[in-house]
Amino acid sequence: MINVSLAGIGGQGSVLAAKILAEAARSKGWQVRTAETTGMAQRGGDVMSHVRMGNNGEEVFSPLPGDASDDVIIALEPGEGLRALHLLKSSGVMVVARSGVAPTVGDFKSPSYDPAKMIEALQASGAHVVVVDDVALCDALGSRKALNIIMLASALKAVNAPESQSALRGVLTLDDMRAVVPACVKERFVEMNLRAVSLVEGV
């Protein structure tokens, strides 16, 4: 069983990224269950999506992970990475965006919200943390709308690095992601999202 969670705030596209990940896994023959555990209704509120994958006849009965069961957490926002940290296995990896968007509701609502301190707290936790310079990548692409794609691609690149010991290594690749993007996003966004994947691949 491989568990991946995506943590962000409303409007960042974590649900779409989870859909792409799930479809990529299904295309490789994995049984997949997905869930969203927090509401999207309020833009600016926290959103968490979960993708659970079973292979070789392994049944996935519940779409929700337990504490310390995620192999990968993709945090589109540092504060949401901290919120999701309890789900990460000791052997798991947290892939987190460097920049932050102060939530308009919830635990981290504060005018002094500091994403750098959130990342420091993640790193101090002892977790394996990969920090993505999302601003530079989005600027290079010319759009913040592809943040979710950039973060998903960054996670797949990280788990497939030669030194990676992730359970996801070799299971799903950037090419697997590319193959399902056209079926998961609106036609007018396909080209931009595929460019985002290639941009991450070339970094």
Secondary structure as the mmCIF struct_conf table of DSSP 4:
data_model
#
loop_
_struct_conf.conf_type_id
_struct_conf.id
_struct_conf.beg_label_comp_id
_struct_conf.beg_label_asym_id
_struct_conf.beg_label_seq_id
_struct_conf.end_label_comp_id
_struct_conf.end_label_asym_id
_struct_conf.end_label_seq_id
STRN STRN1 ILE A 2 ILE A 9
TURN_TY1_P TURN_TY1_P1 GLY A 10 GLY A 11
BEND BEND1 GLN A 12 GLN A 12
HELX_RH_AL_P HELX_RH_AL_P1 SER A 14 SER A 27
TURN_TY1_P TURN_TY1_P2 LYS A 28 GLY A 29
STRN STRN2 GLN A 31 GLU A 36
BEND BEND2 THR A 38 THR A 38
BEND BEND3 ALA A 41 GLN A 42
TURN_TY1_P TURN_TY1_P3 ARG A 43 GLY A 44
BEND BEND4 GLY A 45 GLY A 45
STRN STRN3 ASP A 46 GLY A 54
TURN_TY1_P TURN_TY1_P4 ASN A 56 GLY A 57
BEND BEND5 PRO A 63 LEU A 64
TURN_TY1_P TURN_TY1_P5 ASP A 67 ALA A 68
STRN STRN4 ASP A 70 ALA A 75
BEND BEND6 LEU A 76 GLU A 77
HELX_RH_AL_P HELX_RH_AL_P2 PRO A 78 ALA A 84
HELX_RH_3T_P HELX_RH_3T_P1 LEU A 85 LEU A 87
STRN STRN5 LEU A 88 ALA A 97
BEND BEND7 ARG A 98 SER A 99
BEND BEND8 THR A 104 GLY A 106
TURN_TY1_P TURN_TY1_P6 ASP A 107 PHE A 108
TURN_TY1_P TURN_TY1_P7 PRO A 111 SER A 112
HELX_RH_AL_P HELX_RH_AL_P3 PRO A 115 ALA A 124
TURN_TY1_P TURN_TY1_P8 SER A 125 GLY A 126
STRN STRN6 HIS A 128 VAL A 132
HELX_RH_AL_P HELX_RH_AL_P4 ASP A 134 LEU A 141
TURN_TY1_P TURN_TY1_P9 GLY A 142 GLY A 142
BEND BEND9 ARG A 144 ARG A 144
TURN_TY1_P TURN_TY1_P10 LYS A 145 ALA A 146
HELX_RH_AL_P HELX_RH_AL_P5 LEU A 147 VAL A 159
TURN_TY1_P TURN_TY1_P11 ASN A 160 ASN A 160
BEND BEND10 ALA A 161 ALA A 161
TURN_TY1_P TURN_TY1_P12 PRO A 162 GLU A 163
TURN_TY1_P TURN_TY1_P13 ALA A 167 VAL A 171
BEND BEND11 LEU A 172 LEU A 172
HELX_RH_AL_P HELX_RH_AL_P6 LEU A 174 CYS A 184
BEND BEND12 VAL A 185 VAL A 185
HELX_RH_AL_P HELX_RH_AL_P7 GLU A 187 GLY A 202
#
